Amino acid sequence: MLGSTHGTLTTDSRRARVIACGEQPSPVVHGRPADVDDLDVSGRPLYADVPDLDRFFRPESVAVVGASDAEGRPNTGITRQLIAWAERVGARLHPVHPTRQSVFGIPCFPSLADLPEQVDLAVLLVGDPLPVIGELAEAKVKFAVAFASGFAETGAAGAAAQAHLATAVHRAGLRLLGPNTNLNAFEKFRDDLDGPAIALITQSGHQGRPVFAMQELGVRLSHWAPTGNEADLETADFISYFSEQPEIGAIACYVEGLKDGRSFLLAADRAARRGVPVVAVKVGRTETGARTAASHTGKLTGADTVVDAAMRQYGVIRVDGLDELQDTAALLARARAPRAEGVVVYSISGGTGAHFADLATAAGLPLPHLSAPKQAELHQWIPEYLSVTNPVDNGGHPVGDWRGRKIIDAILADPEVGVLICPITGPFPPMSDKLAQDLVDAAEQTDKLVCVVWGSPVGTEAAYRETLLGSSKVATFRTFANCITAVRAYLDHHRFVAAYRSPFDEAPRTPSPSFRKTQALMRPGQQLSEHAAKQLLRAYGIRVPREQLVTSAAAAVRAASLVGYPVVMKASGAQIAHKTELGLVKIGLTSASQVRDAYRELTDIARYEGISLDGVLVCQMVERGVEMVVGVTHDQLFGPTVTVGLGGVLVEVLRDAAVRVPPFGEDQARGMLGELRGRALLEGVRGGPPVDVDALIEVVMRVQRMALELGDDIAELDINPLMVLPRGQGAVALDALVVCR
């Protein structure tokens, strides 16, 4: 049975995290009932349904329930602000209050039923919005905003109240912003700024203030969505909507927690398909941050490594500070796609250039050496003893005359150069003023990105306030770090978009034959024996050693001769999690007598430990290769996730692993290997041969298929070790742990 949560789809109760009680909505995708092509193999959505929020941000009519003009009342200030906002957007505003004839001179109505027209938006200035929801339904209101707090952010009782509110909202057929939200959506935005705009989404209103204030620096903002507790409308809904708006160049988010991981990924996918950058601060890197965020908005922060990987998969640019959020979003909103990826650092001081180049190179920015002809051209205006390879040091004096502009134009004319960065560590008129003006003038004549770092802590200088901030072409920063972060995000984003192929387009829609083969193996709530776990792997085409399950010493000897010496013998039972620690593994057995002795010893240990066995595995011994681990775990936000890393004992010692959220393509699987600190082991070390990376990737992709098809049935799957053999020889799953849900 399928269900929907207003624009994103979920499956049955195992995946429904949003509406905790009451009826589940019918599945809708692209405004129509979902069909099989809209859902993946586990019944989850493949496309985000974009809510029509035009009437929320630009309503024709607004009702303010609980409106007031009594001095000293909190609702009075809110009512005043809403009246001013309604005038700006051209909406008719209707105060609603049972005992007032008028509010601020505007006729007031005793209830929603008494309104003279159907309204697009109702703002609820009431302590408990739940009783009003029925009235909104009868009045056929499209959108509502609930400011009231005391819901999921307060604990279990509040979460239950919020679940009831969400159910009532769905039954009413309206969309709700909040509860525990604020007035940010009704701010006054400057309408005198040009160019692509930033759309802002925040779960904490105050955390959006730095981005909102960028309007005073000439950066255009178009929308602000303060999502609060997200009982209904969530961050994902606004990302999907904003990515469709032609005036929006970037989406900036402050996220404390996600309501539903799948809906977030679908929204990020929609933005990636359209090339709209999403820049996000996501709280919850530490336990303290996660706990505080939960108490603020009542959200699941999720395992941070999974959140980080999921964002990276879909091109969401994660930054840590609000200053990085504003600078990175501003650059991505306003800058065109790069003509080339080369970055040149240009300064009036060799020390400044070297310092910046060090930091930029360490951050991964490409700083190519300029060609010999280009260096010769620059030396027409720069003394020969100064370096112009990159960074380019002009020594200072050429900046003060006609030579300064010539140098800048020559650098920008290089076809290998896509970005010019000029760090100006402090004001030094006339040099810094002339340099700033030349950079602005050059930026107007080029389609390449020109960045300036104005390092003065004062920030009142005319060169900064008027010349640099007055330009819509120059990207101006105050710190080296923020400039480097933003430029790296700019290059990464456009590289990502150019190569992006949505994994949802290739996600399986129907179960594979492997899925049907494995149903008899599942044991709900139990751990499978190693023998059963390997049967599961084999059904999905993952290679395991030659082996036989035996129940007697004599059968073990016969099996060893068939498997081929040397052999490994292991106890197999559903209760065994760590066989090695219990002495239930014997390796390197080369004779029948060793096999008989090993069988007796394994069964004796199991009997002594009170472990029930389904038999003893006699296995082919596989020695030469690199031990890896590939697994599936269940994340509270995103559902099944796939992990790959160094295996064997190293998995617990080094914890060197990478994670992805299905579905993902082969390119993402290879990207996982690139994130491993120990990836050099796969390439061969100390004379060892490179291993079969293609076979490893194939295992990862087959495990992903298991995660997609069996994700609701498997709590944990752990192939460890997966022995990756030398190139061309494949990979073998030597052991496996499967715990069913």
Number of C-alpha atoms within 10 A of each C-alpha: 10 19 21 22 23 24 24 27 29 27 18 15 14 10 19 18 17 18 23 16 15 13 12 22 19 14 24 21 21 14 12 9 10 17 10 11 14 21 24 22 18 18 20 22 28 26 23 26 23 23 17 12 16 11 14 21 16 16 20 17 19 26 26 27 25 21 29 24 18 12 9 8 10 12 19 19 15 18 22 15 15 21 20 15 17 18 11 13 14 13 18 15 24 25 28 29 19 13 11 16 14 17 20 15 8 12 13 25 24 16 18 27 15 11 16 9 13 16 24 22 27 25 24 22 22 17 12 17 19 17 11 15 22 15 15 22 18 11 18 17 22 21 24 24 24 23 19 17 20 16 24 25 22 15 13 12 13 16 20 16 15 28 22 17 24 26 21 21 23 21 16 19 17 20 22 26 25 26 28 25 24 22 16 21 20 20 14 14 15 14 10 8 15 13 15 20 23 31 28 29 29 24 29 22 19 12 16 23 15 13 25 23 14 16 17 11 14 16 25 28 28 17 23 26 26 29 30 29 30 26 27 27 23 25 26 25 24 25 28 24 19 26 26 15 13 10 17 22 27 28 29 27 30 24 22 27 26 25 24 25 21 25 29 25 23 24 26 26 26 23 25 23 16 12 19 27 28 29 26 27 20 24 21 22 16 11 12 10 14 22 16 17 23 21 13 19 27 27 24 19 25 23 17 16 12 20 25 18 17 23 21 15 24 26 26 24 23 20 19 12 13 19 16 22 26 26 22 31 30 27 25 27 26 22 20 15 18 17 14 15 22 20 25 29 24 27 24 22 17 18 11 18 22 18 14 22 23 11 14 22 13 10 13 10 21 18 19 15 17 20 14 11 9 16 20 14 16 23 17 12 17 24 15 13 8 13 17 25 18 19 26 26 22 25 16 16 14 19 26 16 13 12 16 21 19 18 23 21 17 13 23 22 14 14 11 18 22 22 25 21 26 26 26 24 20 14 19 10 11 12 18 21 19 20 25 21 18 21 25 23 17 20 23 15 11 13 17 23 25 24 25 25 23 25 17 15 11 10 14 10 13 12 21 24 12 13 19 25 20 14 18 18 25 26 26 24 23 20 18 19 15 19 24 24 18 24 23 18 24 24 21 16 21 20 15 17 18 13 8 16 17 18 18 21 14 13 18 18 19 15 15 14 10 17 17 11 13 17 12 9 13 20 15 13 12 15 24 25 23 25 23 21 23 23 18 24 22 15 16 20 14 19 18 20 17 17 20 20 19 20 14 14 19 14 17 23 20 15 21 26 15 14 18 15 16 17 24 21 26 25 29 26 21 20 16 20 17 11 15 12 8 13 14 22 19 20 15 16 18 15 14 17 12 13 28 16 11 23 28 13 16 23 22 14 15 20 12 9 10 10 17 15 18 17 20 27 24 31 24 23 20 18 11 13 24 21 25 24 26 26 23 27 19 18 16 15 22 22 21 26 23 28 22 26 27 29 23 17 13 14 18 10 10 13 14 18 20 22 26 26 26 23 24 21 18 14 10 19 23 15 14 21 22 13 14 17 15 15 15 12 18 24 15 15 10 6 6 13 16 19 24 21 20 16 21 26 20 17 26 24 20 16 26 27 24 22 28 25 24 22 23 16 17 24 22 19 24 22 26 22 21 27 27 27 24 21 17 12 12 19 29 23 25 21 19 26 22 27 22 19 17
